[in-house]
């Protein structure tokens, strides 16, 4: 578990791309306002994207460039995600950052043979967070 400030997020992004050099799924876990979308913004910037990254809370998925996908299951849940055919999206080349992914989604991703990391975010204070990265 690493305690990082916003300015140190590029190192975490570098670590993620080293763990998933060919892309894959990153399940973002943390309480409301823990920094899941902020991490996705940092990741997009790390990949050289200039797009404005926002939470896909009401749209379920946002796509940035050719290789970055951002999902938010908070309002929809795992069953709705499946019923909309979103598992096929996770098979696309690139990085798929999923907010509010649960154990059922992680199990399915593993059964499908998709590379997956779980990134747990815990808020320390306004300027820093604890980040714990583990393979699913």
C-alpha positions, 0 to 999 in steps of 0.5 A: 500500500502506497500513500501518494499525492496527486502529483505522484499519481504518474508513478502509479500509472507507470506501475499499472502499465508495467503490470498490464503492458498490453492493457486489461481491466483495472477494478477501482474500489473505494468509498464515494469521493475517494478518488476513482475518477481522479485516478482515471483522469491521471491515467488518461493524462499519463497516456497522453490524452487531452480529453476531459475525463468525467465520471460515467455515472449516468452513461455507464461507459466513457471512451477516451481515444482508442485505448482507454475505457472508463465504466461506473457501475454504481447506478447500474450494477453487475446484472445491468452491465451484463444485460447491456453486453458490456462484457464484450467491451472489456475484451477490446484492446486497451485499458478498462478502468471500472468503478464499483466493480464487485466480486461477481465481475472480477470472477467473470473477468478471471474466467474469461482470461482477461488480465485484471488488477484490483486497485483499492483507494483509501482517502487519507486527507484532501491531498493524499490517498492510499493505493493498494494494487493487487492481481485479481 
